[in-house]
Amino acid sequence: MQCQQPSCMNGNFYATAWALFTYLTNVRPADLAKLEALLDQSPGDGRAAFAQVFGADGATVIDGDMRRWLQNGSHTVLHFNVQLAAHDVRTAPLADADVLAARALLTSRLRRDKTLAAQQIDAALALDPTDVMARAVELGLPRPHDVAGARATAAAHPEDWRAWLLVMTAAPTPDEQAAARTKLCELVAAHPTNGVPALPCPAAPPS
């Protein structure tokens, strides 16, 4: 529960994570559902959510119960009926700017080195100032939004919803934000894919 850095996420960490989730799934599914709901509401605050569901000393209690269940408990085998669907998949050559942007993302997330990540993004944007991936990674860096860069990226890639998300995030006025949001939602509705995260768009009506 205390592990917050990649350096401690070893085999024992993942085995314990598996054991905890499997125990909760089999023995305390209602509590697991509450925990997942709280994590959705407050991402990144897992320990507070865990304490809210299981109490201040919940980790100690769960640890003992989980160990006993691993030794003597029963395991429910879950079956899921999955309906396959066709998705709009597009391919394109990976540009040098995209490679640098991917490196910057890994540098920022895994090495926690924002300075080096910024240098990599600057190198990517020097090659292509309107590279969508580079501009998207730039949003996670501690520096001001490049409004002109976001607008230019959307102009260069008008059919890419990510470019309009950049404009919506960086735009200085509510009107421009609303216009970008409308365009973004139109593109997402027209080309739904598995890769689209939760976005500020109205839910599609049931078919």
Number of C-alpha atoms within 10 A of each C-alpha: 10 6 9 8 10 11 9 11 11 9 9 10 13 11 10 14 13 11 17 16 15 17 22 16 16 16 18 12 14 11 15 19 14 15 20 16 13 18 17 13 11 12 11 10 12 16 13 16 21 22 14 14 15 17 13 13 10 13 15 12 12 15 14 10 14 21 14 11 16 14 8 9 14 11 13 10 6 6 6 5 5 6 5 6 5 6 10 8 8 5 5 5 6 8 13 14 24 20 15 22 28 19 19 29 26 15 18 19 14 12 15 14 14 17 14 15 26 22 13 23 28 20 18 26 22 12 15 17 19 22 25 25 20 26 25 18 19 24 15 15 17 10 9 9 19 16 16 11 18 26 20 17 23 22 14 15 16 15 16 18 21 21 26 28 22 27 27 25 16 20 21 12 9 10 11 15 18 14 14 23 22 15 17 25 18 14 17 17 13 8 15 11 13 8 6 11 7 6 12 11 13 8 8 7 5 4 3
